[in-house]
């Protein structure tokens, strides 16, 4: 009789388990989490990682007055825009696109800003950033 016999190699299973543990320690996102966090046309970048710091915040100011505070340490990616079902944080202004920008954590613990090809652009310290190209945010940057 001819047949195929398959035996699982326990060494391979152990290597897979070690790789998975290593990825979790590095904050690598699973494909399921990437799919869950992605909305509309926006797809969470493969380089996104779980936040290393839970203390990071984003202050929304109007005329030097803080009108909102957004915690950045709870999610690897936060989408900003004006269409409620396509964003994580709603910005209600005519100059804001449906999906305007995203803040994404990288593997080095840095916070990156992405312009999601918004109609009016995204500016950091009065300089327009390039669409779909990560721009590192630093303390006290004005977006």
Residue frames as qw, qx, qy, qz and C-alpha x, y, z in Angstrom:
[[0.000, 0.887, 0.461, 0.000, 0.00, 0.00, 0.00],
 [0.379, 0.309, -0.027, 0.872, 1.14, 3.49, -0.77],
 [0.298, -0.860, -0.412, -0.038, 0.37, 6.34, 1.53],
 [0.233, 0.616, -0.251, 0.709, 1.66, 9.48, 3.08],
 [0.619, -0.542, -0.488, 0.292, 2.47, 9.66, 6.72],
 [0.092, 0.727, -0.110, 0.672, 2.72, 12.97, 8.51],
 [0.635, -0.486, -0.460, 0.387, 4.16, 13.45, 11.94],
 [0.069, -0.964, 0.002, -0.257, 4.28, 16.83, 13.62],
 [0.638, 0.220, -0.405, 0.618, 7.78, 17.72, 14.66],
 [0.470, -0.776, -0.373, 0.193, 7.64, 18.91, 18.24],
 [0.495, -0.273, 0.054, 0.824, 10.77, 21.03, 17.69],
 [0.090, 0.371, 0.429, 0.819, 8.92, 23.05, 15.02],
 [0.373, -0.750, -0.502, -0.215, 5.98, 23.59, 17.39],
 [0.570, -0.604, -0.203, 0.518, 8.36, 24.83, 20.09],
 [0.371, -0.018, 0.238, 0.897, 10.06, 27.18, 17.60],
 [0.097, -0.580, -0.507, -0.630, 6.66, 28.56, 16.53],
 [0.496, -0.761, -0.412, 0.078, 5.71, 29.13, 20.18],
 [0.546, -0.413, -0.027, 0.728, 9.03, 30.90, 20.84],
 [0.219, 0.238, 0.379, 0.867, 8.59, 33.09, 17.75],
 [0.264, -0.711, -0.514, -0.402, 5.05, 34.03, 18.83],
 [0.561, -0.696, -0.287, 0.344, 6.23, 34.91, 22.36],
 [0.476, -0.176, 0.143, 0.849, 9.07, 37.00, 20.92],
 [0.050, 0.453, 0.459, 0.763, 6.67, 38.89, 18.66],
 [0.406, -0.780, -0.461, -0.122, 4.33, 39.57, 21.59],
 [0.573, -0.558, -0.130, 0.586, 7.23, 40.94, 23.63],
 [0.328, -0.026, 0.300, 0.895, 8.20, 43.21, 20.71],
 [0.282, 0.502, 0.321, -0.752, 4.61, 44.45, 20.41],
 [0.065, 0.068, -0.741, -0.665, 4.10, 43.01, 16.91],
 [0.598, 0.169, 0.225, -0.751, 0.44, 43.17, 15.89],
 [0.465, 0.140, 0.870, 0.085, -1.40, 40.05, 14.79],
 [0.011, -0.163, -0.636, -0.755, -3.16, 40.06, 11.41],
 [0.218, -0.639, -0.735, -0.065, -6.50, 39.87, 13.26],
 [0.264, -0.690, -0.285, 0.611, -5.69, 42.99, 15.27],
 [0.147, -0.210, 0.379, 0.889, -4.52, 44.86, 12.16],
 [0.101, -0.383, -0.751, -0.529, -7.78, 43.94, 10.42],
 [0.277, -0.696, -0.630, 0.204, -9.81, 44.99, 13.48],
 [0.262, -0.626, -0.106, 0.727, -8.09, 48.39, 13.79],
 [0.148, -0.024, 0.528, 0.836, -8.25, 49.15, 10.04],
 [0.308, 0.631, 0.569, -0.427, -11.28, 51.13, 8.87],
 [0.470, 0.823, 0.054, -0.314, -12.48, 52.25, 5.45],
 [0.704, 0.652, -0.232, 0.155, -9.49, 52.78, 3.14],
 [0.109, -0.769, 0.563, -0.283, -7.03, 53.04, 6.04],
 [0.935, -0.059, -0.338, 0.086, -4.98, 49.97, 6.82],
 [0.554, -0.786, 0.263, 0.072, -2.82, 49.89, 9.93],
 [0.429, 0.711, -0.558, -0.013, 0.82, 49.76, 8.74],
 [0.920, -0.038, -0.374, 0.109, 2.74, 46.51, 9.27],
 [0.450, 0.320, -0.462, 0.694, 5.39, 48.48, 11.18],
 [0.457, -0.607, 0.058, -0.648, 2.82, 49.56, 13.80],
 [0.447, 0.027, -0.813, 0.373, 3.40, 48.22, 17.30],
 [0.488, -0.717, -0.497, 0.030, 1.63, 48.17, 20.63],
 [0.030, -0.895, 0.159, -0.416, 2.37, 51.38, 22.57],
 [0.627, 0.085, -0.569, 0.524, 5.40, 51.23, 24.86],
 [0.079, -0.038, -0.449, 0.889, 4.18, 54.15, 26.96],
 [0.096, -0.637, -0.760, -0.087, 0.65, 54.50, 28.23],
 [0.223, -0.654, -0.305, 0.655, 1.27, 58.09, 29.37],
 [0.200, 0.020, 0.417, 0.887, 1.41, 59.72, 25.94],
 [0.223, 0.699, 0.575, -0.363, -1.36, 62.27, 25.36],
 [0.254, 0.327, 0.440, 0.797, -2.47, 64.51, 22.53],
 [0.013, 0.564, 0.439, -0.699, -3.90, 67.87, 23.59],
 [0.232, 0.603, 0.546, 0.534, -6.41, 69.56, 21.31],
 [0.209, -0.469, -0.262, 0.817, -6.23, 73.33, 21.76],
 [0.207, 0.734, 0.465, 0.450, -8.27, 76.21, 20.47],
 [0.024, -0.862, 0.060, -0.502, -6.96, 79.73, 21.10],
 [0.214, 0.458, -0.689, 0.519, -4.37, 78.35, 23.57],
 [0.620, -0.255, 0.438, -0.599, -7.12, 76.65, 25.60],
 [0.004, -0.107, 0.991, 0.082, -7.15, 72.85, 25.96],
 [0.650, 0.034, -0.046, -0.758, -10.51, 71.67, 24.62],
 [0.975, 0.001, -0.091, -0.203, -9.80, 67.91, 24.51],
 [0.203, -0.614, 0.763, -0.011, -7.19, 65.43, 25.69],
 [0.915, 0.212, -0.234, -0.253, -6.70, 62.16, 23.80],
 [0.649, -0.498, 0.574, 0.044, -4.84, 59.26, 25.40],
 [0.570, 0.601, -0.493, -0.268, -2.41, 57.78, 22.86],
 [0.051, -0.441, 0.883, -0.152, -1.18, 54.85, 24.93],
 [0.677, 0.059, 0.584, -0.444, -4.26, 52.65, 24.55],
 [0.825, 0.470, 0.301, -0.083, -4.03, 51.68, 20.88],
 [0.634, -0.134, 0.425, 0.632, -1.31, 51.09, 18.27],
 [0.152, 0.218, 0.470, 0.842, -3.18, 53.34, 15.82],
 [0.124, 0.629, 0.537, -0.549, -5.74, 56.14, 16.19],
 [0.263, 0.402, 0.559, 0.676, -7.59, 57.53, 13.17],
 [0.033, 0.515, 0.301, -0.802, -8.82, 61.14, 13.14],
 [0.028, 0.186, 0.618, 0.763, -11.47, 62.53, 10.82],
 [0.363, 0.027, 0.170, -0.916, -15.05, 63.69, 10.45],
 [0.715, -0.048, -0.482, -0.504, -16.90, 60.47, 9.49],
 [0.616, -0.480, 0.433, -0.451, -17.91, 58.76, 12.71],
 [0.972, -0.015, 0.198, -0.123, -17.89, 55.16, 11.43],
 [0.799, 0.495, -0.171, 0.295, -14.43, 55.50, 9.83],
 [0.212, 0.647, -0.434, 0.590, -12.49, 57.07, 12.70],
 [0.568, -0.285, -0.659, 0.403, -11.50, 56.54, 16.31],
 [0.199, -0.516, -0.330, 0.765, -11.63, 60.23, 17.19],
 [0.281, 0.760, 0.531, 0.249, -14.15, 62.56, 15.58],
 [0.243, -0.321, 0.015, 0.915, -13.02, 66.04, 14.48],
 [0.277, 0.726, 0.629, 0.009, -16.04, 68.06, 13.41],
 [0.037, -0.702, 0.132, 0.699, -14.83, 70.80, 11.06],
 [0.715, 0.654, 0.113, -0.220, -15.42, 71.42, 7.32],
 [0.276, 0.781, -0.553, -0.090, -11.65, 71.40, 6.60],
 [0.427, -0.347, 0.828, -0.111, -11.28, 67.88, 8.03],
 [0.491, 0.199, -0.714, -0.458, -11.50, 64.90, 5.66],
 [0.877, -0.245, -0.204, -0.360, -13.55, 61.77, 6.39],
 [0.893, -0.302, -0.013, 0.334, -10.28, 60.03, 7.31],
 [0.138, 0.975, -0.149, 0.089, -7.81, 62.86, 7.80],
 [0.202, 0.663, -0.663, 0.283, -4.82, 61.55, 9.77],
 [0.912, -0.297, -0.282, -0.026, -3.61, 58.71, 11.96],
 [0.187, -0.752, 0.581, -0.251, -1.26, 58.49, 14.89],
 [0.954, 0.075, -0.289, -0.024, 0.71, 55.24, 14.93],
 [0.557, -0.701, 0.445, 0.027, 3.21, 53.78, 17.41],
 [0.673, 0.546, -0.498, -0.032, 6.40, 52.27, 15.93],
 [0.905, -0.111, -0.371, 0.176, 8.76, 49.53, 17.17],
 [0.458, 0.255, -0.381, 0.762, 11.09, 52.07, 18.79],
 [0.247, -0.580, -0.609, 0.481, 8.32, 53.47, 21.00],
 [0.054, -0.169, 0.123, 0.976, 8.05, 56.62, 18.90],
 [0.386, 0.628, 0.576, -0.354, 4.78, 58.19, 17.84],
 [0.229, -0.004, 0.575, 0.786, 4.34, 58.77, 14.12],
 [0.404, 0.564, 0.307, -0.651, 1.75, 60.95, 12.35],
 [0.330, 0.154, 0.767, 0.528, 0.33, 59.99, 8.95],
 [0.390, 0.372, -0.037, -0.841, -1.58, 62.27, 6.59],
 [0.520, 0.226, 0.824, -0.001, -4.21, 59.97, 5.06],
 [0.216, 0.249, 0.577, 0.748, -4.26, 61.92, 1.78],
 [0.018, 0.695, 0.548, -0.465, -6.48, 64.55, 3.36],
 [0.370, 0.786, 0.381, 0.316, -7.90, 67.33, 1.21],
 [0.053, -0.974, 0.062, -0.212, -6.42, 70.21, 3.22],
 [0.555, 0.468, -0.541, 0.423, -3.29, 68.46, 4.44],
 [0.744, -0.607, -0.223, 0.166, -1.73, 67.88, 7.85],
 [0.265, 0.782, -0.283, 0.487, 0.70, 70.39, 9.31],
 [0.768, -0.454, -0.264, 0.366, 3.27, 69.94, 12.07],
 [0.394, -0.578, -0.006, 0.714, 4.68, 73.18, 13.41],
 [0.339, 0.770, 0.032, -0.539, 3.17, 74.99, 10.39],
 [0.106, 0.464, -0.750, -0.459, 4.93, 72.73, 7.88],
 [0.863, 0.165, -0.058, -0.473, 2.87, 70.40, 5.71],
 [0.482, -0.334, 0.807, 0.070, 3.82, 66.73, 5.98],
 [0.313, 0.243, -0.735, -0.550, 3.82, 64.35, 3.02],
 [0.829, -0.065, 0.020, -0.556, 0.76, 62.09, 2.61],
 [0.990, -0.022, -0.109, -0.086, 1.14, 58.46, 3.73],
 [0.600, 0.405, -0.482, 0.494, 4.70, 59.07, 4.92],
 [0.638, -0.603, -0.411, 0.244, 5.31, 58.67, 8.68],
 [0.149, 0.711, -0.208, 0.655, 6.30, 61.89, 10.43],
 [0.550, -0.212, -0.647, 0.483, 7.80, 61.50, 13.91],
 [0.295, -0.846, -0.171, -0.410, 6.04, 63.57, 16.56],
 [0.470, 0.126, -0.535, 0.691, 8.07, 65.10, 19.36],
 [0.256, -0.612, -0.569, 0.486, 7.07, 66.68, 22.66],
 [0.001, 0.666, 0.162, -0.728, 5.35, 70.03, 22.19],
 [0.147, 0.090, 0.658, 0.733, 4.81, 69.65, 18.42],
 [0.401, 0.416, 0.281, -0.766, 1.84, 71.63, 17.16],
 [0.235, 0.184, 0.874, 0.384, -0.37, 69.66, 14.76]]
